[in-house]
Amino acid sequence: MRESEKSPFFHAWEDQHEAERYRLHAREIYDHYRTYQLHSRAGHVDYGKWLIASLLAVHGGAIYAISTLKNSVTRDQIDGLINGASWNLAGIFMILLAGFFAWVNFQAAEAIYDRWANPAMLYRDDQFPEDESRTDPVGASLYLAAAFGLMSGFAFLASAVTVIQTLKP
């Protein structure tokens, strides 16, 4: 049988040593995909918790700090403090979006690994995954999560600059 006519089922191959090597290789790749699927699932929980908690604490603390200044500034400075607090509210919104896209990212990755970890690859050589998607939800959501996280950090910086400029004599 020529290579192009070889059966996709390993047990039908003439060279059973080659079939056994291929079967072992397929098992390793299958286990690798399953492991990454489990890590993706765990990752979206851990990463989302850390990211949201950290930036929410930063923005919430900034809003609290700004609100404690309201009785110690002049009436002309109140608008600057409100603008500073507004930047932090925008930062909270952006970090919630970053957390959402981080969750979407890990969910999309988990779905891909679930699709790729096809048990048929353990006994057929034509069942290895091929990514046929025209879109990349993993890459898109990864960059969106990072972008909104950075924008949230920028909002904190803008708030700090606004408050400092407001408090300057």
Chimera marker file (.cmm) of the C-alpha trace (Angstrom):
<marker_set name="trace">
<marker id="1" x="0.000" y="0.000" z="0.000" r="1" g="1" b="0" radius="0.5"/>
<marker id="2" x="1.394" y="3.406" z="-0.929" r="1" g="1" b="0" radius="0.5"/>
<marker id="3" x="1.696" y="6.153" z="1.698" r="1" g="1" b="0" radius="0.5"/>
<marker id="4" x="-1.227" y="8.069" z="0.142" r="1" g="1" b="0" radius="0.5"/>
<marker id="5" x="-3.416" y="4.953" z="0.324" r="1" g="1" b="0" radius="0.5"/>
<marker id="6" x="-2.585" y="4.175" z="3.959" r="1" g="1" b="0" radius="0.5"/>
<marker id="7" x="-5.622" y="3.615" z="6.146" r="1" g="1" b="0" radius="0.5"/>
<marker id="8" x="-6.236" y="6.315" z="8.738" r="1" g="1" b="0" radius="0.5"/>
<marker id="9" x="-6.763" y="3.547" z="11.336" r="1" g="1" b="0" radius="0.5"/>
<marker id="10" x="-3.498" y="2.576" z="13.014" r="1" g="1" b="0" radius="0.5"/>
<marker id="11" x="-4.445" y="-1.075" z="13.488" r="1" g="1" b="0" radius="0.5"/>
<marker id="12" x="-4.709" y="-1.492" z="9.679" r="1" g="1" b="0" radius="0.5"/>
<marker id="13" x="-1.174" y="-0.270" z="8.966" r="1" g="1" b="0" radius="0.5"/>
<marker id="14" x="1.247" y="-2.829" z="7.580" r="1" g="1" b="0" radius="0.5"/>
<marker id="15" x="4.130" y="-1.628" z="9.739" r="1" g="1" b="0" radius="0.5"/>
<marker id="16" x="2.797" y="-2.094" z="13.280" r="1" g="1" b="0" radius="0.5"/>
<marker id="17" x="6.002" y="-0.659" z="14.792" r="1" g="1" b="0" radius="0.5"/>
<marker id="18" x="5.306" y="2.602" z="12.954" r="1" g="1" b="0" radius="0.5"/>
<marker id="19" x="1.683" y="2.414" z="14.030" r="1" g="1" b="0" radius="0.5"/>
<marker id="20" x="2.697" y="1.967" z="17.668" r="1" g="1" b="0" radius="0.5"/>
<marker id="21" x="5.071" y="4.957" z="17.493" r="1" g="1" b="0" radius="0.5"/>
<marker id="22" x="2.322" y="7.029" z="15.946" r="1" g="1" b="0" radius="0.5"/>
<marker id="23" x="-0.156" y="5.861" z="18.578" r="1" g="1" b="0" radius="0.5"/>
<marker id="24" x="2.277" y="6.864" z="21.348" r="1" g="1" b="0" radius="0.5"/>
<marker id="25" x="2.851" y="10.245" z="19.713" r="1" g="1" b="0" radius="0.5"/>
<marker id="26" x="-0.904" y="10.782" z="19.350" r="1" g="1" b="0" radius="0.5"/>
<marker id="27" x="-1.427" y="9.937" z="23.049" r="1" g="1" b="0" radius="0.5"/>
<marker id="28" x="1.189" y="12.510" z="24.089" r="1" g="1" b="0" radius="0.5"/>
<marker id="29" x="-0.373" y="15.235" z="21.951" r="1" g="1" b="0" radius="0.5"/>
<marker id="30" x="-3.871" y="14.342" z="23.163" r="1" g="1" b="0" radius="0.5"/>
<marker id="31" x="-2.748" y="14.505" z="26.807" r="1" g="1" b="0" radius="0.5"/>
<marker id="32" x="-0.973" y="17.798" z="26.093" r="1" g="1" b="0" radius="0.5"/>
<marker id="33" x="-4.182" y="19.367" z="24.721" r="1" g="1" b="0" radius="0.5"/>
<marker id="34" x="-6.223" y="18.103" z="27.653" r="1" g="1" b="0" radius="0.5"/>
<marker id="35" x="-3.690" y="19.513" z="30.130" r="1" g="1" b="0" radius="0.5"/>
<marker id="36" x="-3.746" y="22.906" z="28.456" r="1" g="1" b="0" radius="0.5"/>
<marker id="37" x="-7.530" y="22.826" z="28.421" r="1" g="1" b="0" radius="0.5"/>
<marker id="38" x="-7.562" y="22.325" z="32.194" r="1" g="1" b="0" radius="0.5"/>
<marker id="39" x="-4.976" y="25.075" z="32.707" r="1" g="1" b="0" radius="0.5"/>
<marker id="40" x="-7.036" y="27.441" z="30.557" r="1" g="1" b="0" radius="0.5"/>
<marker id="41" x="-10.088" y="26.745" z="32.677" r="1" g="1" b="0" radius="0.5"/>
<marker id="42" x="-8.203" y="27.364" z="35.924" r="1" g="1" b="0" radius="0.5"/>
<marker id="43" x="-6.410" y="30.372" z="34.457" r="1" g="1" b="0" radius="0.5"/>
<marker id="44" x="-9.527" y="32.351" z="33.647" r="1" g="1" b="0" radius="0.5"/>
<marker id="45" x="-10.657" y="32.120" z="37.242" r="1" g="1" b="0" radius="0.5"/>
<marker id="46" x="-7.326" y="33.024" z="38.849" r="1" g="1" b="0" radius="0.5"/>
<marker id="47" x="-6.383" y="35.755" z="36.404" r="1" g="1" b="0" radius="0.5"/>
<marker id="48" x="-9.814" y="37.336" z="36.472" r="1" g="1" b="0" radius="0.5"/>
<marker id="49" x="-9.881" y="37.433" z="40.265" r="1" g="1" b="0" radius="0.5"/>
<marker id="50" x="-6.444" y="38.988" z="40.540" r="1" g="1" b="0" radius="0.5"/>
<marker id="51" x="-6.897" y="41.552" z="37.798" r="1" g="1" b="0" radius="0.5"/>
<marker id="52" x="-10.292" y="42.779" z="38.855" r="1" g="1" b="0" radius="0.5"/>
<marker id="53" x="-9.507" y="42.811" z="42.571" r="1" g="1" b="0" radius="0.5"/>
<marker id="54" x="-6.228" y="44.673" z="42.156" r="1" g="1" b="0" radius="0.5"/>
<marker id="55" x="-7.460" y="47.408" z="39.880" r="1" g="1" b="0" radius="0.5"/>
<marker id="56" x="-10.786" y="47.796" z="41.648" r="1" g="1" b="0" radius="0.5"/>
<marker id="57" x="-8.873" y="48.258" z="44.901" r="1" g="1" b="0" radius="0.5"/>
<marker id="58" x="-6.616" y="50.862" z="43.306" r="1" g="1" b="0" radius="0.5"/>
<marker id="59" x="-9.486" y="52.846" z="41.800" r="1" g="1" b="0" radius="0.5"/>
<marker id="60" x="-11.733" y="52.457" z="44.828" r="1" g="1" b="0" radius="0.5"/>
<marker id="61" x="-8.916" y="53.568" z="47.130" r="1" g="1" b="0" radius="0.5"/>
<marker id="62" x="-8.270" y="56.575" z="44.927" r="1" g="1" b="0" radius="0.5"/>
<marker id="63" x="-11.932" y="57.580" z="44.998" r="1" g="1" b="0" radius="0.5"/>
<marker id="64" x="-11.943" y="57.239" z="48.788" r="1" g="1" b="0" radius="0.5"/>
<marker id="65" x="-8.750" y="59.301" z="49.091" r="1" g="1" b="0" radius="0.5"/>
<marker id="66" x="-10.172" y="62.013" z="46.833" r="1" g="1" b="0" radius="0.5"/>
<marker id="67" x="-13.412" y="62.119" z="48.824" r="1" g="1" b="0" radius="0.5"/>
<marker id="68" x="-11.475" y="62.700" z="52.063" r="1" g="1" b="0" radius="0.5"/>
<marker id="69" x="-9.969" y="65.850" z="50.537" r="1" g="1" b="0" radius="0.5"/>
<marker id="70" x="-13.276" y="67.586" z="49.815" r="1" g="1" b="0" radius="0.5"/>
<marker id="71" x="-13.452" y="69.350" z="53.208" r="1" g="1" b="0" radius="0.5"/>
<marker id="72" x="-9.869" y="70.594" z="53.048" r="1" g="1" b="0" radius="0.5"/>
<marker id="73" x="-9.928" y="72.353" z="49.656" r="1" g="1" b="0" radius="0.5"/>
<marker id="74" x="-11.411" y="75.562" z="48.362" r="1" g="1" b="0" radius="0.5"/>
<marker id="75" x="-14.632" y="75.661" z="46.355" r="1" g="1" b="0" radius="0.5"/>
<marker id="76" x="-12.596" y="76.315" z="43.202" r="1" g="1" b="0" radius="0.5"/>
<marker id="77" x="-10.747" y="73.013" z="43.687" r="1" g="1" b="0" radius="0.5"/>
<marker id="78" x="-13.855" y="70.832" z="44.078" r="1" g="1" b="0" radius="0.5"/>
<marker id="79" x="-14.315" y="70.530" z="40.294" r="1" g="1" b="0" radius="0.5"/>
<marker id="80" x="-10.751" y="69.223" z="39.939" r="1" g="1" b="0" radius="0.5"/>
<marker id="81" x="-11.395" y="66.583" z="42.599" r="1" g="1" b="0" radius="0.5"/>
<marker id="82" x="-14.604" y="65.557" z="40.854" r="1" g="1" b="0" radius="0.5"/>
<marker id="83" x="-12.691" y="65.233" z="37.579" r="1" g="1" b="0" radius="0.5"/>
<marker id="84" x="-10.080" y="63.087" z="39.333" r="1" g="1" b="0" radius="0.5"/>
<marker id="85" x="-12.782" y="60.852" z="40.800" r="1" g="1" b="0" radius="0.5"/>
<marker id="86" x="-14.430" y="60.636" z="37.370" r="1" g="1" b="0" radius="0.5"/>
<marker id="87" x="-11.212" y="59.248" z="35.886" r="1" g="1" b="0" radius="0.5"/>
<marker id="88" x="-11.272" y="56.522" z="38.547" r="1" g="1" b="0" radius="0.5"/>
<marker id="89" x="-14.906" y="55.686" z="37.813" r="1" g="1" b="0" radius="0.5"/>
<marker id="90" x="-13.954" y="55.344" z="34.145" r="1" g="1" b="0" radius="0.5"/>
<marker id="91" x="-11.043" y="53.137" z="35.250" r="1" g="1" b="0" radius="0.5"/>
<marker id="92" x="-13.443" y="50.882" z="37.152" r="1" g="1" b="0" radius="0.5"/>
<marker id="93" x="-15.587" y="50.504" z="34.040" r="1" g="1" b="0" radius="0.5"/>
<marker id="94" x="-12.511" y="49.718" z="31.931" r="1" g="1" b="0" radius="0.5"/>
<marker id="95" x="-11.211" y="47.127" z="34.380" r="1" g="1" b="0" radius="0.5"/>
<marker id="96" x="-14.584" y="45.414" z="34.357" r="1" g="1" b="0" radius="0.5"/>
<marker id="97" x="-14.309" y="45.252" z="30.558" r="1" g="1" b="0" radius="0.5"/>
<marker id="98" x="-10.744" y="43.918" z="30.883" r="1" g="1" b="0" radius="0.5"/>
<marker id="99" x="-11.976" y="41.219" z="33.259" r="1" g="1" b="0" radius="0.5"/>
<marker id="100" x="-14.768" y="40.334" z="30.874" r="1" g="1" b="0" radius="0.5"/>
<marker id="101" x="-12.394" y="39.974" z="27.918" r="1" g="1" b="0" radius="0.5"/>
<marker id="102" x="-9.951" y="37.950" z="30.043" r="1" g="1" b="0" radius="0.5"/>
<marker id="103" x="-12.811" y="35.595" z="30.842" r="1" g="1" b="0" radius="0.5"/>
<marker id="104" x="-13.781" y="35.420" z="27.149" r="1" g="1" b="0" radius="0.5"/>
<marker id="105" x="-10.132" y="34.701" z="26.287" r="1" g="1" b="0" radius="0.5"/>
<marker id="106" x="-9.809" y="31.706" z="28.571" r="1" g="1" b="0" radius="0.5"/>
<marker id="107" x="-13.232" y="30.399" z="27.627" r="1" g="1" b="0" radius="0.5"/>
<marker id="108" x="-12.292" y="30.565" z="23.925" r="1" g="1" b="0" radius="0.5"/>
<marker id="109" x="-8.965" y="28.836" z="24.611" r="1" g="1" b="0" radius="0.5"/>
<marker id="110" x="-10.711" y="26.114" z="26.579" r="1" g="1" b="0" radius="0.5"/>
<marker id="111" x="-13.184" y="25.580" z="23.733" r="1" g="1" b="0" radius="0.5"/>
<marker id="112" x="-10.345" y="25.256" z="21.213" r="1" g="1" b="0" radius="0.5"/>
<marker id="113" x="-8.495" y="22.705" z="23.357" r="1" g="1" b="0" radius="0.5"/>
<marker id="114" x="-11.751" y="20.822" z="23.866" r="1" g="1" b="0" radius="0.5"/>
<marker id="115" x="-12.253" y="20.694" z="20.094" r="1" g="1" b="0" radius="0.5"/>
<marker id="116" x="-8.620" y="19.733" z="19.447" r="1" g="1" b="0" radius="0.5"/>
<marker id="117" x="-8.447" y="16.983" z="22.073" r="1" g="1" b="0" radius="0.5"/>
<marker id="118" x="-10.289" y="14.523" z="19.876" r="1" g="1" b="0" radius="0.5"/>
<marker id="119" x="-9.962" y="10.950" z="21.216" r="1" g="1" b="0" radius="0.5"/>
<marker id="120" x="-10.133" y="9.666" z="17.625" r="1" g="1" b="0" radius="0.5"/>
<marker id="121" x="-6.583" y="10.964" z="17.171" r="1" g="1" b="0" radius="0.5"/>
<marker id="122" x="-5.487" y="8.040" z="19.351" r="1" g="1" b="0" radius="0.5"/>
<marker id="123" x="-6.340" y="5.522" z="16.634" r="1" g="1" b="0" radius="0.5"/>
<marker id="124" x="-6.593" y="7.568" z="13.401" r="1" g="1" b="0" radius="0.5"/>
<marker id="125" x="-3.909" y="9.718" z="11.844" r="1" g="1" b="0" radius="0.5"/>
<marker id="126" x="-6.405" y="11.918" z="10.002" r="1" g="1" b="0" radius="0.5"/>
<marker id="127" x="-8.008" y="13.235" z="13.192" r="1" g="1" b="0" radius="0.5"/>
<marker id="128" x="-5.296" y="15.641" z="14.319" r="1" g="1" b="0" radius="0.5"/>
<marker id="129" x="-6.657" y="19.161" z="14.778" r="1" g="1" b="0" radius="0.5"/>
<marker id="130" x="-6.501" y="21.801" z="12.126" r="1" g="1" b="0" radius="0.5"/>
<marker id="131" x="-7.565" y="25.289" z="13.023" r="1" g="1" b="0" radius="0.5"/>
<marker id="132" x="-9.953" y="26.276" z="10.248" r="1" g="1" b="0" radius="0.5"/>
<marker id="133" x="-11.354" y="29.346" z="11.944" r="1" g="1" b="0" radius="0.5"/>
<marker id="134" x="-11.340" y="32.614" z="10.007" r="1" g="1" b="0" radius="0.5"/>
<marker id="135" x="-11.431" y="34.534" z="13.262" r="1" g="1" b="0" radius="0.5"/>
<marker id="136" x="-9.222" y="34.288" z="16.328" r="1" g="1" b="0" radius="0.5"/>
<marker id="137" x="-11.307" y="34.873" z="19.458" r="1" g="1" b="0" radius="0.5"/>
<marker id="138" x="-8.375" y="33.920" z="21.684" r="1" g="1" b="0" radius="0.5"/>
<marker id="139" x="-6.046" y="36.532" z="20.207" r="1" g="1" b="0" radius="0.5"/>
<marker id="140" x="-8.725" y="39.204" z="19.929" r="1" g="1" b="0" radius="0.5"/>
<marker id="141" x="-9.927" y="38.806" z="23.507" r="1" g="1" b="0" radius="0.5"/>
<marker id="142" x="-6.347" y="38.645" z="24.790" r="1" g="1" b="0" radius="0.5"/>
<marker id="143" x="-5.512" y="42.003" z="23.203" r="1" g="1" b="0" radius="0.5"/>
<marker id="144" x="-8.822" y="43.567" z="24.254" r="1" g="1" b="0" radius="0.5"/>
<marker id="145" x="-8.299" y="42.488" z="27.879" r="1" g="1" b="0" radius="0.5"/>
<marker id="146" x="-4.774" y="43.906" z="27.844" r="1" g="1" b="0" radius="0.5"/>
<marker id="147" x="-5.915" y="47.136" z="26.162" r="1" g="1" b="0" radius="0.5"/>
<marker id="148" x="-8.697" y="47.775" z="28.681" r="1" g="1" b="0" radius="0.5"/>
<marker id="149" x="-6.335" y="46.912" z="31.548" r="1" g="1" b="0" radius="0.5"/>
<marker id="150" x="-3.821" y="49.445" z="30.238" r="1" g="1" b="0" radius="0.5"/>
<marker id="151" x="-6.558" y="52.040" z="29.747" r="1" g="1" b="0" radius="0.5"/>
<marker id="152" x="-7.637" y="51.457" z="33.340" r="1" g="1" b="0" radius="0.5"/>
<marker id="153" x="-4.060" y="52.078" z="34.454" r="1" g="1" b="0" radius="0.5"/>
<marker id="154" x="-3.988" y="55.225" z="32.327" r="1" g="1" b="0" radius="0.5"/>
<marker id="155" x="-7.216" y="56.394" z="33.992" r="1" g="1" b="0" radius="0.5"/>
<marker id="156" x="-5.535" y="56.026" z="37.373" r="1" g="1" b="0" radius="0.5"/>
<marker id="157" x="-2.550" y="58.029" z="36.150" r="1" g="1" b="0" radius="0.5"/>
<marker id="158" x="-4.812" y="60.722" z="34.664" r="1" g="1" b="0" radius="0.5"/>
<marker id="159" x="-6.696" y="60.909" z="37.944" r="1" g="1" b="0" radius="0.5"/>
<marker id="160" x="-3.487" y="61.333" z="39.907" r="1" g="1" b="0" radius="0.5"/>
<marker id="161" x="-2.250" y="64.099" z="37.578" r="1" g="1" b="0" radius="0.5"/>
<marker id="162" x="-5.644" y="65.840" z="37.742" r="1" g="1" b="0" radius="0.5"/>
<marker id="163" x="-5.737" y="65.752" z="41.543" r="1" g="1" b="0" radius="0.5"/>
<marker id="164" x="-2.114" y="66.911" z="41.879" r="1" g="1" b="0" radius="0.5"/>
<marker id="165" x="-2.729" y="69.798" z="39.455" r="1" g="1" b="0" radius="0.5"/>
<marker id="166" x="-5.868" y="70.709" z="41.379" r="1" g="1" b="0" radius="0.5"/>
<marker id="167" x="-4.076" y="70.771" z="44.739" r="1" g="1" b="0" radius="0.5"/>
<marker id="168" x="-1.119" y="72.842" z="43.529" r="1" g="1" b="0" radius="0.5"/>
<marker id="169" x="-1.161" y="76.352" z="45.039" r="1" g="1" b="0" radius="0.5"/>
<link id1="1" id2="2" r="1" g="1" b="0" radius="0.2"/>
<link id1="2" id2="3" r="1" g="1" b="0" radius="0.2"/>
<link id1="3" id2="4" r="1" g="1" b="0" radius="0.2"/>
<link id1="4" id2="5" r="1" g="1" b="0" radius="0.2"/>
<link id1="5" id2="6" r="1" g="1" b="0" radius="0.2"/>
<link id1="6" id2="7" r="1" g="1" b="0" radius="0.2"/>
<link id1="7" id2="8" r="1" g="1" b="0" radius="0.2"/>
<link id1="8" id2="9" r="1" g="1" b="0" radius="0.2"/>
<link id1="9" id2="10" r="1" g="1" b="0" radius="0.2"/>
<link id1="10" id2="11" r="1" g="1" b="0" radius="0.2"/>
<link id1="11" id2="12" r="1" g="1" b="0" radius="0.2"/>
<link id1="12" id2="13" r="1" g="1" b="0" radius="0.2"/>
<link id1="13" id2="14" r="1" g="1" b="0" radius="0.2"/>
<link id1="14" id2="15" r="1" g="1" b="0" radius="0.2"/>
<link id1="15" id2="16" r="1" g="1" b="0" radius="0.2"/>
<link id1="16" id2="17" r="1" g="1" b="0" radius="0.2"/>
<link id1="17" id2="18" r="1" g="1" b="0" radius="0.2"/>
<link id1="18" id2="19" r="1" g="1" b="0" radius="0.2"/>
<link id1="19" id2="20" r="1" g="1" b="0" radius="0.2"/>
<link id1="20" id2="21" r="1" g="1" b="0" radius="0.2"/>
<link id1="21" id2="22" r="1" g="1" b="0" radius="0.2"/>
<link id1="22" id2="23" r="1" g="1" b="0" radius="0.2"/>
<link id1="23" id2="24" r="1" g="1" b="0" radius="0.2"/>
<link id1="24" id2="25" r="1" g="1" b="0" radius="0.2"/>
<link id1="25" id2="26" r="1" g="1" b="0" radius="0.2"/>
<link id1="26" id2="27" r="1" g="1" b="0" radius="0.2"/>
<link id1="27" id2="28" r="1" g="1" b="0" radius="0.2"/>
<link id1="28" id2="29" r="1" g="1" b="0" radius="0.2"/>
<link id1="29" id2="30" r="1" g="1" b="0" radius="0.2"/>
<link id1="30" id2="31" r="1" g="1" b="0" radius="0.2"/>
<link id1="31" id2="32" r="1" g="1" b="0" radius="0.2"/>
<link id1="32" id2="33" r="1" g="1" b="0" radius="0.2"/>
<link id1="33" id2="34" r="1" g="1" b="0" radius="0.2"/>
<link id1="34" id2="35" r="1" g="1" b="0" radius="0.2"/>
<link id1="35" id2="36" r="1" g="1" b="0" radius="0.2"/>
<link id1="36" id2="37" r="1" g="1" b="0" radius="0.2"/>
<link id1="37" id2="38" r="1" g="1" b="0" radius="0.2"/>
<link id1="38" id2="39" r="1" g="1" b="0" radius="0.2"/>
<link id1="39" id2="40" r="1" g="1" b="0" radius="0.2"/>
<link id1="40" id2="41" r="1" g="1" b="0" radius="0.2"/>
<link id1="41" id2="42" r="1" g="1" b="0" radius="0.2"/>
<link id1="42" id2="43" r="1" g="1" b="0" radius="0.2"/>
<link id1="43" id2="44" r="1" g="1" b="0" radius="0.2"/>
<link id1="44" id2="45" r="1" g="1" b="0" radius="0.2"/>
<link id1="45" id2="46" r="1" g="1" b="0" radius="0.2"/>
<link id1="46" id2="47" r="1" g="1" b="0" radius="0.2"/>
<link id1="47" id2="48" r="1" g="1" b="0" radius="0.2"/>
<link id1="48" id2="49" r="1" g="1" b="0" radius="0.2"/>
<link id1="49" id2="50" r="1" g="1" b="0" radius="0.2"/>
<link id1="50" id2="51" r="1" g="1" b="0" radius="0.2"/>
<link id1="51" id2="52" r="1" g="1" b="0" radius="0.2"/>
<link id1="52" id2="53" r="1" g="1" b="0" radius="0.2"/>
<link id1="53" id2="54" r="1" g="1" b="0" radius="0.2"/>
<link id1="54" id2="55" r="1" g="1" b="0" radius="0.2"/>
<link id1="55" id2="56" r="1" g="1" b="0" radius="0.2"/>
<link id1="56" id2="57" r="1" g="1" b="0" radius="0.2"/>
<link id1="57" id2="58" r="1" g="1" b="0" radius="0.2"/>
<link id1="58" id2="59" r="1" g="1" b="0" radius="0.2"/>
<link id1="59" id2="60" r="1" g="1" b="0" radius="0.2"/>
<link id1="60" id2="61" r="1" g="1" b="0" radius="0.2"/>
<link id1="61" id2="62" r="1" g="1" b="0" radius="0.2"/>
<link id1="62" id2="63" r="1" g="1" b="0" radius="0.2"/>
<link id1="63" id2="64" r="1" g="1" b="0" radius="0.2"/>
<link id1="64" id2="65" r="1" g="1" b="0" radius="0.2"/>
<link id1="65" id2="66" r="1" g="1" b="0" radius="0.2"/>
<link id1="66" id2="67" r="1" g="1" b="0" radius="0.2"/>
<link id1="67" id2="68" r="1" g="1" b="0" radius="0.2"/>
<link id1="68" id2="69" r="1" g="1" b="0" radius="0.2"/>
<link id1="69" id2="70" r="1" g="1" b="0" radius="0.2"/>
<link id1="70" id2="71" r="1" g="1" b="0" radius="0.2"/>
<link id1="71" id2="72" r="1" g="1" b="0" radius="0.2"/>
<link id1="72" id2="73" r="1" g="1" b="0" radius="0.2"/>
<link id1="73" id2="74" r="1" g="1" b="0" radius="0.2"/>
<link id1="74" id2="75" r="1" g="1" b="0" radius="0.2"/>
<link id1="75" id2="76" r="1" g="1" b="0" radius="0.2"/>
<link id1="76" id2="77" r="1" g="1" b="0" radius="0.2"/>
<link id1="77" id2="78" r="1" g="1" b="0" radius="0.2"/>
<link id1="78" id2="79" r="1" g="1" b="0" radius="0.2"/>
<link id1="79" id2="80" r="1" g="1" b="0" radius="0.2"/>
<link id1="80" id2="81" r="1" g="1" b="0" radius="0.2"/>
<link id1="81" id2="82" r="1" g="1" b="0" radius="0.2"/>
<link id1="82" id2="83" r="1" g="1" b="0" radius="0.2"/>
<link id1="83" id2="84" r="1" g="1" b="0" radius="0.2"/>
<link id1="84" id2="85" r="1" g="1" b="0" radius="0.2"/>
<link id1="85" id2="86" r="1" g="1" b="0" radius="0.2"/>
<link id1="86" id2="87" r="1" g="1" b="0" radius="0.2"/>
<link id1="87" id2="88" r="1" g="1" b="0" radius="0.2"/>
<link id1="88" id2="89" r="1" g="1" b="0" radius="0.2"/>
<link id1="89" id2="90" r="1" g="1" b="0" radius="0.2"/>
<link id1="90" id2="91" r="1" g="1" b="0" radius="0.2"/>
<link id1="91" id2="92" r="1" g="1" b="0" radius="0.2"/>
<link id1="92" id2="93" r="1" g="1" b="0" radius="0.2"/>
<link id1="93" id2="94" r="1" g="1" b="0" radius="0.2"/>
<link id1="94" id2="95" r="1" g="1" b="0" radius="0.2"/>
<link id1="95" id2="96" r="1" g="1" b="0" radius="0.2"/>
<link id1="96" id2="97" r="1" g="1" b="0" radius="0.2"/>
<link id1="97" id2="98" r="1" g="1" b="0" radius="0.2"/>
<link id1="98" id2="99" r="1" g="1" b="0" radius="0.2"/>
<link id1="99" id2="100" r="1" g="1" b="0" radius="0.2"/>
<link id1="100" id2="101" r="1" g="1" b="0" radius="0.2"/>
<link id1="101" id2="102" r="1" g="1" b="0" radius="0.2"/>
<link id1="102" id2="103" r="1" g="1" b="0" radius="0.2"/>
<link id1="103" id2="104" r="1" g="1" b="0" radius="0.2"/>
<link id1="104" id2="105" r="1" g="1" b="0" radius="0.2"/>
<link id1="105" id2="106" r="1" g="1" b="0" radius="0.2"/>
<link id1="106" id2="107" r="1" g="1" b="0" radius="0.2"/>
<link id1="107" id2="108" r="1" g="1" b="0" radius="0.2"/>
<link id1="108" id2="109" r="1" g="1" b="0" radius="0.2"/>
<link id1="109" id2="110" r="1" g="1" b="0" radius="0.2"/>
<link id1="110" id2="111" r="1" g="1" b="0" radius="0.2"/>
<link id1="111" id2="112" r="1" g="1" b="0" radius="0.2"/>
<link id1="112" id2="113" r="1" g="1" b="0" radius="0.2"/>
<link id1="113" id2="114" r="1" g="1" b="0" radius="0.2"/>
<link id1="114" id2="115" r="1" g="1" b="0" radius="0.2"/>
<link id1="115" id2="116" r="1" g="1" b="0" radius="0.2"/>
<link id1="116" id2="117" r="1" g="1" b="0" radius="0.2"/>
<link id1="117" id2="118" r="1" g="1" b="0" radius="0.2"/>
<link id1="118" id2="119" r="1" g="1" b="0" radius="0.2"/>
<link id1="119" id2="120" r="1" g="1" b="0" radius="0.2"/>
<link id1="120" id2="121" r="1" g="1" b="0" radius="0.2"/>
<link id1="121" id2="122" r="1" g="1" b="0" radius="0.2"/>
<link id1="122" id2="123" r="1" g="1" b="0" radius="0.2"/>
<link id1="123" id2="124" r="1" g="1" b="0" radius="0.2"/>
<link id1="124" id2="125" r="1" g="1" b="0" radius="0.2"/>
<link id1="125" id2="126" r="1" g="1" b="0" radius="0.2"/>
<link id1="126" id2="127" r="1" g="1" b="0" radius="0.2"/>
<link id1="127" id2="128" r="1" g="1" b="0" radius="0.2"/>
<link id1="128" id2="129" r="1" g="1" b="0" radius="0.2"/>
<link id1="129" id2="130" r="1" g="1" b="0" radius="0.2"/>
<link id1="130" id2="131" r="1" g="1" b="0" radius="0.2"/>
<link id1="131" id2="132" r="1" g="1" b="0" radius="0.2"/>
<link id1="132" id2="133" r="1" g="1" b="0" radius="0.2"/>
<link id1="133" id2="134" r="1" g="1" b="0" radius="0.2"/>
<link id1="134" id2="135" r="1" g="1" b="0" radius="0.2"/>
<link id1="135" id2="136" r="1" g="1" b="0" radius="0.2"/>
<link id1="136" id2="137" r="1" g="1" b="0" radius="0.2"/>
<link id1="137" id2="138" r="1" g="1" b="0" radius="0.2"/>
<link id1="138" id2="139" r="1" g="1" b="0" radius="0.2"/>
<link id1="139" id2="140" r="1" g="1" b="0" radius="0.2"/>
<link id1="140" id2="141" r="1" g="1" b="0" radius="0.2"/>
<link id1="141" id2="142" r="1" g="1" b="0" radius="0.2"/>
<link id1="142" id2="143" r="1" g="1" b="0" radius="0.2"/>
<link id1="143" id2="144" r="1" g="1" b="0" radius="0.2"/>
<link id1="144" id2="145" r="1" g="1" b="0" radius="0.2"/>
<link id1="145" id2="146" r="1" g="1" b="0" radius="0.2"/>
<link id1="146" id2="147" r="1" g="1" b="0" radius="0.2"/>
<link id1="147" id2="148" r="1" g="1" b="0" radius="0.2"/>
<link id1="148" id2="149" r="1" g="1" b="0" radius="0.2"/>
<link id1="149" id2="150" r="1" g="1" b="0" radius="0.2"/>
<link id1="150" id2="151" r="1" g="1" b="0" radius="0.2"/>
<link id1="151" id2="152" r="1" g="1" b="0" radius="0.2"/>
<link id1="152" id2="153" r="1" g="1" b="0" radius="0.2"/>
<link id1="153" id2="154" r="1" g="1" b="0" radius="0.2"/>
<link id1="154" id2="155" r="1" g="1" b="0" radius="0.2"/>
<link id1="155" id2="156" r="1" g="1" b="0" radius="0.2"/>
<link id1="156" id2="157" r="1" g="1" b="0" radius="0.2"/>
<link id1="157" id2="158" r="1" g="1" b="0" radius="0.2"/>
<link id1="158" id2="159" r="1" g="1" b="0" radius="0.2"/>
<link id1="159" id2="160" r="1" g="1" b="0" radius="0.2"/>
<link id1="160" id2="161" r="1" g="1" b="0" radius="0.2"/>
<link id1="161" id2="162" r="1" g="1" b="0" radius="0.2"/>
<link id1="162" id2="163" r="1" g="1" b="0" radius="0.2"/>
<link id1="163" id2="164" r="1" g="1" b="0" radius="0.2"/>
<link id1="164" id2="165" r="1" g="1" b="0" radius="0.2"/>
<link id1="165" id2="166" r="1" g="1" b="0" radius="0.2"/>
<link id1="166" id2="167" r="1" g="1" b="0" radius="0.2"/>
<link id1="167" id2="168" r="1" g="1" b="0" radius="0.2"/>
<link id1="168" id2="169" r="1" g="1" b="0" radius="0.2"/>
</marker_set>
